[in-house]
């Protein structure tokens, strides 16, 4: 066998083995890599805020970052001190009210002819009610007491601080891994991704705030219980496009229907109007400096990442799509 053929065969086998190893490592550490991506988004936001403060106050950027973190921690501590017990009490009330509201709605449905027919086509009513009661009473506890979620959030925040404090150290290390002739393209792609993610997270935070305020005011006006807590849930879930608004709608509609059928319909109307405004006016206006994310692409990526990494994949699908589009746009422009 000629030496040249052996060398080519060895090169091909080594490349295949290397790609398989990288793919295996990516699969094993998929959640870790997603947490790293979330930390990069946080670091981009922290870097931008600290850079703006440094220019405004004429401080070193590291000192400006420290000032911002102290201010943020102080505001968070004050809010928790003032509103924390009230929010926790409302969470506990929501956890106990949702099963009661579900049973009340189920009893009203059973009193109608179409309701009895519909329930006859579904699983046993007792089994359905007990299953719903278990789900509604356990969801809040799982979210609030999950050590995995708390650990993931802590790791993400810590990585964001490290990356924002000294970003050049990590970026220089990344550049050394890339061949010298490809480094200019890497610099342009990183700059494009940084800009896209910065505008995305700023637009998303402002959009979440607007949605929370409008939902809270709307639910308060129509008399839905716990409007503030439901608005907070809706604001937080606005971070996840497509899926988040539907999840936020469920507890609000249950509490609205338990109050009266008209209140339930008005609750749906409030959510529909607010998210239509958010989707067709607020988000396009806020994201005018961004590459528009095709809804179908975002949804497909959410389904794919949900199968791969679970809820964290669904939550990060939109910024991943924004980063991918920014990279493709930069490379194609070249």
Number of C-alpha atoms within 10 A of each C-alpha: 5 6 8 9 10 11 11 11 12 12 12 12 12 12 12 12 12 12 12 12 12 12 13 12 11 13 14 11 13 17 17 16 13 20 22 17 18 22 23 23 22 23 25 21 20 21 24 16 15 25 19 15 19 18 12 10 11 11 15 13 22 16 14 22 24 14 16 16 15 12 12 12 12 12 12 13 13 12 11 13 11 11 12 14 11 13 16 12 12 19 18 14 12 23 19 14 19 22 21 17 20 20 17 16 18 17 12 13 16 16 10 11 9 11 14 13 12 12 15 12 8 10 10 10 13 9 10 14 16 13 11 16 18 12 13 20 17 13 11 15 13 11 12 12 10 11 11 10 14 13 11 15 15 12 16 22 19 15 20 25 21 14 22 24 19 14 16 11 10 11 13 10 10 12 15 10 9 11 9 11 8 10 15 11 15 19 13 15 20 17 14 19 21 18 16 22 23 22 19 23 18 14 21 19 16 15 20 20 17 16 25 25 16 18 25 22 15 21 23 15 10 16 15 25 18 18 21 19 19 24 25 20 20 26 26 18 21 26 19 20 19 16 15 18 20 14 15 20 18 13 20 27 21 23 26 24 21 23 17 14 14 12 20 20 13 20 25 16 13 20 23 14 15 18 19 12 13 19 14 10 11 19 18 14 12 17 19 12 13 17 16 13 14 11 12 10 13 21 17 12 19 27 15 15 20 17 12 15 16 14 14 19 22 24 22 22 25 24 21 20 19 20 22 15 18 23 21 13 14 18 13 8 7 8
